[in-house]
Amino acid sequence: MFNVSFPGFGWEFTVSPVAFSIGGLTVRWYGLIIAIGLCLAVAYGCKVAKRFDITADKLLNCVIVGTITGIIGARLYYVLFSWDMYKDDLMGIFRINEGGLAIYGGIIGALIGGLIVAKITKMNIAGLLDVAALGFLIGQGIGRWGNFFNQEAYGTATDLPWRMVSEGTNMVGVHPCFLYESIWCLLGFVLLHFFSKSKFRKYYGQVGLIYLVWYGFERMFVEGLRTDSLYTPILGLRVSQVLSFVLFGAGIIALIILAYKKKSNIKAIAEENKAKEKVTNG
């Protein structure tokens, strides 16, 4: 149980990591909220699948496999960059109920599983990445509230009006990093939802690339505030911050290259039509 307050706004809450218990089964808010986010993401994906040249049935196949590989990926990512915690207790790797999941590992794992299914079933892979990007934004935006109930994924001390204080933060006002990411992801979902229906979307995969830029940009900064980051074993850099920078840069480069190719193709077609028109008129 945590007594959480936002002193700058005069807000106070009492929260518990446990949602409810039935017999010997304990259901935690973290898992429940992630499940809700996943369900909403899947429901939305099925509704817009046709817009991206995908059938809902095939999308669900990707989701089922991607959920399994996503959990595996989230755990492996965390264990890999927290190896000192597990090198003398290998069975601890399988005690997932004790915590230790990394969102980037989950995204990577989910994509790998989903793309394998997409390849086997001959789906529009670029379109699938677009739907996945929109789904990730829903899932991340909602799922981050699980961190609130666990009082984790917060940042360094601050005096800002929206600082958060609880027993989980040792009664120190800190950056509510979970809130920053939740707002950013949900805002990104709204913007990309309308973008995906607009004339500005020119090709399959464009939404997915914008997601990389959007999420990578935010995570570069917010990860720098967090106190529970995973670090690279050699240079001592924050793993998620480095990966965010790479994804952000790769996304921008890909968008620029594809925009240039699109412009070149349009120009080439226009010149070809002009040449045909001259021949016809001549």
C-alpha positions, 0 to 999 in steps of 0.5 A: 500500500502506498500513500501517493501525493502530488503536493503541487496540486494538493492531490492525495491517493492511496494505491496498492499494487494488488487489484484483488485476490480470489482464493489463493490467486492474487491479481496485480494492477500492473498485469491487469492494466497491461491486459486492458491496454493489449485488449484495446490495442487489438480491438483497435487494430482489428477495426482499422486492419483493412485500411492497411491491407490486412485481415483481422483474422491474420492480425489476431494470429500475429497478436497471439504469437507476438504476445508470447514472444513479447513476454519472452523478449521483455524478460530476456532484455531485462536479464541480459542487462541485469546479468549480475543479478542472475549469473549465480541464480539461473532459476531466478530468470524464470521467476517472472512473478518477481518482476523484471520486464523491459518494454523495449524487449517486449516490443522487439519480441512482439515484432519478431513473433508477429513478423514471422507469422506475417511472413508465413501467412504472406501478409502486407508486412509494411501495413502490419508495422503501421497497425503495430505502431498504433497498437503499441502507442495504445498499449504503452500509454495505458500500460504505464499506469501499472507503474503508478500502482507499483510506484516504480519507473519514476525519475530523479528528485524535483520541485516541479508542481507535478512532482510525485511523493510516496513511500515508494519514492522515499517521501522525496518529490520525483519526476512521474516518468510513467505519466510523461510517457503515458501522455506522450504515447496517447497523444502520439496515438491520436495524432497518428490515428488521424494521420493514417486516415489523411492524404498525407499518408503516402505509403505502407510503413510510414506510420511505423517509421513516424512511431520510431521517431515519436517514441524514440524522441521522448524516451531519449529524454525521459530515460535520462530522468529515471533512476532504475535504468538498465546500463550497457556493461562496457560504456556504462550508458543507459541501454534504452537511451542509446536504443532510443537515439538509434531508432529516432535517427534511423526513423528520420533517415528512412523517412527522408530517403523514402520521401525523396524516392517518392518525389523522384518517382512522381517526377519521373512519371510526370516526365514520362506522361509529358513525353507521351503527350508530345508523341501523341500530339506530334 
